[in-house]
Amino acid sequence: MIGLMIAMTVSCGVLLTSVSLLQIARENFQQHHQMALLDDGAAFAIEIISRTVQQAAQTDAWASMEPSSDTSPFKLSNGSVQGLDNTRMSSDTASMGTSGNAAINGSDVMAVNLRSVDGNAINCAGFVVPGSSSQSSESSWVFFHIVPGTDGEPDFHCRYRGQQKWDSQAILSGVEYFQVLYGLDTDGDHLPNQYLSASAIKEKDRASPSSDASFWRSVVAVHVALILRAPSGDIHPSVFKSLALFGDDYANASATADPGTFIDPHDFPPSVRTRVRRHVEAIIFLHKPQRAP
């Protein structure tokens, strides 16, 4: 009888250990699976952004083009890559959409004009943007921004002009943060000398003489940063730590003026605090540097 009890006790201990190990293995598998999905999603988003930015129009070829629409919050004459901090575009289907809507986590808007004189371009939704001789003044603009999804998840969207109206295409779900800095070429060598936020470039334009070209026309690269989260949580606390997008130096100097560039996990709502997250950044150079007049 004693031997049987000892055997049962040992068996129960082995069984409990096996169940515990199985549960740990299952959780590790789910976490690795979620990370793999996030890696794939991040690579896809960066690919779409890169392909679009590298097709940006060239400022030295714009002299023969008609002016940009007055309804646009971005002016083609100011540059082919522009942006707004801490905002998103509206869903208005009759126009480009107004800026100034409440942003998710301080996320930015990046506008890219694909008005090529060399031929057709492909916009962020995969549609052809005709060459400059046959396109309207608004049809070549595309916008990247984050909007609230129908399922409560933040969605990374591309807004573009269709044949009849403005439309918006979801590129990736679960993108919590989208931040952009713009690399300015200040010495004419087609390489960025400093990276600034959209608001900082706007301030530089405001401080310069009105006869000078916009500093947007000196943009030769963009530095984009995204934070993606998994669609479901885990029973364990997230390992995501405080993060300074674009580095500690930028966060120390500009985090207050540029919301969303410093992330504290305690700021996440409790309902999503245990989600697995993926941080990705990329510096994307324009295919052909812009030229100021």
C-alpha positions in Angstrom: 0.0 0.0 0.0 2.8 2.4 0.9 4.6 1.6 -2.3 1.4 2.2 -4.3 0.9 5.6 -2.7 4.5 6.6 -3.4 4.0 5.5 -7.0 0.8 7.5 -7.3 2.4 10.6 -5.8 5.4 10.4 -8.2 3.1 9.8 -11.1 0.9 12.8 -10.2 4.1 14.9 -9.9 5.3 13.8 -13.3 1.8 14.5 -14.8 1.6 17.9 -13.3 5.1 18.7 -14.5 4.3 17.5 -18.0 1.1 19.6 -18.1 3.0 22.6 -17.0 5.7 22.1 -19.6 3.1 21.6 -22.3 1.4 24.8 -21.3 4.7 26.7 -21.4 5.5 25.2 -24.8 2.1 26.2 -26.1 2.5 29.8 -24.8 5.9 30.0 -26.4 4.6 28.7 -29.7 1.8 31.2 -29.7 4.2 34.1 -28.9 6.6 33.1 -31.6 3.7 32.7 -34.0 2.5 36.1 -33.2 6.0 37.6 -33.6 6.3 36.0 -37.0 3.0 37.4 -38.1 4.1 40.9 -36.8 7.4 40.6 -38.6 5.6 39.7 -41.9 3.2 42.6 -41.4 6.0 45.1 -40.6 7.9 44.0 -43.7 4.8 44.4 -45.8 4.0 47.9 -44.5 7.6 49.1 -45.0 7.6 47.7 -48.5 4.4 49.6 -49.4 5.8 52.9 -47.9 9.2 52.4 -49.6 7.7 51.7 -53.0 5.5 54.8 -52.8 8.2 57.2 -51.5 10.6 56.0 -54.1 8.1 57.0 -56.8 7.7 60.5 -55.5 7.4 63.2 -58.2 10.4 65.4 -59.0 10.2 69.1 -58.2 12.5 70.1 -61.1 9.8 68.7 -63.5 6.8 70.5 -62.1 7.1 73.8 -64.0 4.9 72.4 -66.8 2.2 71.0 -64.6 -1.1 72.7 -63.6 -1.3 74.0 -60.0 -2.4 71.7 -57.2 -6.1 71.8 -56.1 -6.9 74.6 -53.7 -8.8 72.1 -51.5 -5.6 70.2 -50.8 -4.0 70.6 -47.3 -0.7 69.9 -49.2 0.6 72.0 -52.1 2.5 70.3 -54.9 4.7 73.4 -55.3 6.0 72.8 -51.7 7.4 69.4 -52.4 6.4 65.8 -53.4 6.8 64.4 -49.8 5.1 66.3 -47.0 3.5 65.6 -43.7 1.6 66.6 -40.6 2.3 65.7 -37.0 -0.2 64.2 -34.6 -3.2 64.1 -37.0 -5.0 62.0 -39.5 -7.1 62.6 -42.6 -10.9 62.6 -42.4 -13.0 60.0 -44.3 -14.6 62.7 -46.5 -15.2 61.1 -49.9 -15.8 64.4 -51.7 -12.3 65.9 -51.1 -8.8 65.0 -50.0 -10.1 65.1 -46.5 -9.4 67.6 -43.8 -6.5 67.4 -41.5 -6.6 68.0 -37.8 -8.7 65.0 -36.8 -7.8 63.4 -33.5 -4.7 61.2 -34.1 -4.2 57.8 -32.5 -1.2 57.9 -30.1 0.1 61.1 -31.7 0.6 59.4 -35.1 1.5 61.3 -38.2 0.2 61.8 -41.7 2.7 61.4 -44.6 1.6 62.7 -48.0 3.4 61.6 -51.2 2.7 62.9 -54.7 3.3 60.5 -57.6 2.9 62.9 -60.4 5.5 61.5 -62.6 6.6 63.0 -66.0 8.5 59.8 -66.8 5.4 57.6 -67.0 2.9 55.8 -64.9 3.3 55.1 -61.2 1.6 52.7 -58.8 -0.1 54.1 -55.8 -0.2 52.6 -52.3 -3.4 50.7 -53.1 -1.9 49.1 -56.2 -3.7 51.3 -58.8 -2.0 53.0 -61.7 -1.5 56.7 -61.5 -1.3 58.0 -65.1 1.5 60.2 -66.3 1.2 64.0 -65.7 -0.3 64.7 -69.0 -3.5 62.8 -68.3 -4.1 63.1 -64.6 -6.1 65.5 -62.5 -4.5 67.8 -59.9 -5.5 65.6 -57.0 -5.3 62.0 -58.3 -1.6 61.7 -57.7 -1.7 62.3 -54.0 -1.6 59.4 -51.5 -1.6 59.7 -47.7 -0.4 57.3 -45.1 -2.1 57.5 -41.6 -3.7 55.5 -38.9 -7.5 55.3 -38.4 -9.7 53.4 -35.9 -10.7 50.1 -37.3 -14.2 48.6 -37.3 -13.1 45.9 -34.8 -11.5 48.4 -32.4 -7.9 47.8 -33.7 -5.9 50.7 -35.1 -5.5 50.3 -38.9 -2.7 51.7 -41.0 -4.4 53.2 -44.1 -3.5 54.5 -47.5 -5.8 57.3 -48.8 -6.0 57.8 -52.5 -8.1 59.3 -55.3 -10.2 56.8 -57.2 -12.0 57.4 -60.5 -15.0 58.9 -58.8 -14.1 59.8 -55.3 -11.5 59.6 -52.5 -11.1 56.2 -51.0 -9.0 54.6 -48.2 -7.4 51.2 -48.2 -6.4 49.3 -45.1 -2.8 48.2 -45.4 -2.3 46.6 -42.0 -4.3 46.1 -38.8 -2.9 46.6 -35.3 -0.6 49.5 -36.1 -0.6 51.6 -32.9 2.1 54.2 -33.8 3.2 55.7 -37.1 5.9 58.4 -36.8 7.9 60.1 -39.5 10.9 62.4 -39.7 12.0 64.0 -42.9 15.7 64.1 -44.0 16.7 67.5 -45.4 19.6 68.0 -47.8 21.0 71.4 -46.7 24.2 71.4 -48.8 23.2 70.0 -52.2 24.9 66.6 -52.0 21.5 64.7 -52.1 22.2 63.3 -48.7 20.2 64.2 -45.5 22.0 66.4 -43.1 19.3 66.6 -40.5 16.0 64.8 -39.8 13.1 67.0 -38.7 9.4 66.5 -37.9 6.7 68.0 -40.1 6.0 70.7 -37.4 9.7 71.6 -37.3 9.8 72.0 -41.1 6.7 74.1 -40.9 8.4 76.4 -38.4 11.5 76.7 -40.6 9.2 77.7 -43.5 7.4 80.3 -41.3 10.8 81.8 -40.2 12.2 82.1 -43.8 11.4 84.8 -46.3 8.2 84.1 -48.3 10.2 84.3 -51.5 12.3 81.3 -50.6 11.4 77.7 -51.6 9.8 75.6 -49.0 12.1 73.4 -47.0 9.9 70.5 -48.0 11.6 70.7 -51.4 14.9 69.7 -49.7 13.5 66.4 -48.4 15.6 63.5 -49.8 14.7 60.8 -47.3 12.2 59.8 -44.7 12.7 58.0 -41.4 9.6 56.1 -40.6 8.8 54.2 -37.4 5.9 51.9 -36.6 4.7 49.9 -33.6 2.5 46.9 -34.3 0.6 44.8 -31.8 -0.7 41.3 -32.0 -4.5 40.8 -32.3 -4.8 39.0 -28.9 -3.2 39.3 -25.5 -1.3 36.9 -23.3 -1.7 35.9 -19.7 1.8 37.2 -18.9 2.8 40.9 -18.8 4.2 42.2 -22.0 8.0 42.4 -22.2 7.6 45.7 -24.1 9.7 48.4 -22.4 9.8 52.1 -22.7 10.9 53.1 -26.1 12.3 56.3 -27.7 11.5 56.2 -31.4 14.3 57.9 -33.4 16.6 57.5 -30.4 17.1 59.0 -26.9 18.6 62.2 -28.2 15.6 63.0 -30.3 13.2 62.0 -27.5 15.0 64.2 -25.0 14.9 67.2 -27.3 11.5 66.8 -29.0 9.2 64.2 -27.3 7.0 66.9 -25.8 6.7 68.8 -29.1 6.3 65.6 -31.1 3.8 63.4 -29.4 4.1 59.6 -29.9 7.9 59.5 -30.3 8.4 58.3 -26.7 6.4 55.3 -25.7 5.7 54.2 -22.1 3.9 50.8 -21.9 2.0 52.1 -18.8 0.2 54.4 -21.2 -1.4 51.5 -23.0 -5.0 50.8 -22.0 -5.2 47.8 -19.6 -7.1 45.8 -22.1 -4.2 45.7 -24.6 -1.3 46.0 -22.2 -0.3 42.3 -22.5 -0.2 42.2 -26.3 2.9 41.2 -28.1 4.4 44.2 -30.0 6.9 44.7 -32.8 8.9 47.9 -33.3 10.3 48.6 -36.8 12.0 51.6 -38.3 13.4 52.3 -41.8 15.1 55.1 -43.6 13.8 55.4 -47.2 15.6 57.6 -49.8 13.7 59.2 -52.6 14.6 57.5 -55.9 15.6 60.8 -57.4 16.4 63.7 -55.1 14.2 66.7 -55.3 15.6 70.0 -56.4 14.8 73.4 -55.1 14.2 76.0 -57.9 
